[in-house]
Amino acid sequence: MVIPPPAKPLRIINFLKPYVLKMHFTNKFVSAQEKALRPSMDSTRDVAAAAKIGKILGERLLLKGIPAVAVHLKREQKYHGKVKAVIDSVREAGVKLL
């Protein structure tokens, strides 16, 4: 009689992959996976625009059922100015950051 090997449990890591928030900043535009907002905004290059994008992005994440995202900053990006405005607005909308 041959005894089959035990079934391997599903890897939990496959279910815990976080969503990643990607941000791109130029002198003219602030973009955080939300390019459709450009026509409706007065200014697209200041901290207030970055905060507005973060707020709308956070609300849309919660509507889609995404409770947490991971934020990876590039080497030259610091947690200051526009980057801080986007991240804080997403956090204030209720999305957890990993």
N, C-alpha and C positions, 0 to 999 in steps of 0.2 A: 504494500500500500504506500502510495506517494503522498506526502503531506505538502500542500502548496505553501509557499511563503506567505507571511502575513501581508495584508494590504497596507501600503504606505499611506499615512495620513496626508491630506492635502496640505501643501505648504501655506502657512499663514501669510508669508511675505507677499505672495501673489495678490492677496486681498487687501493689503495695506499700502499699496503703491499710491502715493499722494499725487494730486494734481499740482502742476507747477505754474506759478504766475510769472509770466515773462513780461518784462517792461523794456521799452525802447524810448530813449530821449534824444531829441535833436534840438538845435537852437530854435527850430520852428514848430515842432510838434511833440506832444506827449502821447505815447501810444502804449496801452497795456492790454493788448488783445481786444481793443475796442476802437476800430477805425470808423465805424458808422456814425460816431457822435460828432465828427468834425463840422459838418454843415450847421448843426444846431448850436454850436458854441461861439461866444463872442471872441474869446482869445484862446488859442490852443497852446500857448507856450509858457504860461506862468504857473505858480503854485496852486492858485485857485482852480485852474483847469485840471491839474493833476488830482486835486482832492475830489473834484466832481466825477472824474473818470473812476477813481477808486470807489466812490460811493455807489455809483451805478453798477460797477463790476461786482461789488459785494452783494448787492441786492439780486443781481441775476444769478450769481452762484447759489444763493440760498433758494431761489425759485427752482433751480434745476436739481436741488437736493445734494449739493456739494458742501459739506460742513467745514472742510479744512483744505488748505492749499499750502504748498511749500514755496518759499521764496528763495531764489538763488540770485544773488547779486553778482554782477561781473566784477572783476578785480578793480576796475577804476570807479565803480559806483560805491558811494558811501551812503550811510543812512542819514541823509541830510537833504533839505530842500524838497524838490519834487518827488524824490524817491520816498522820503519820509511821509509826504502828503498822501501818496497813493497807498502805502502800506497801512498808515493809521486809519485812512478812510475805509479800507477793506475790513480792518479789525473792528472799527466802530459799527459797521453794518452787521456784525455778528459772526463773521467767518473766523475760524481759528487758524492761526499761522503755525506751521511746523518748522 
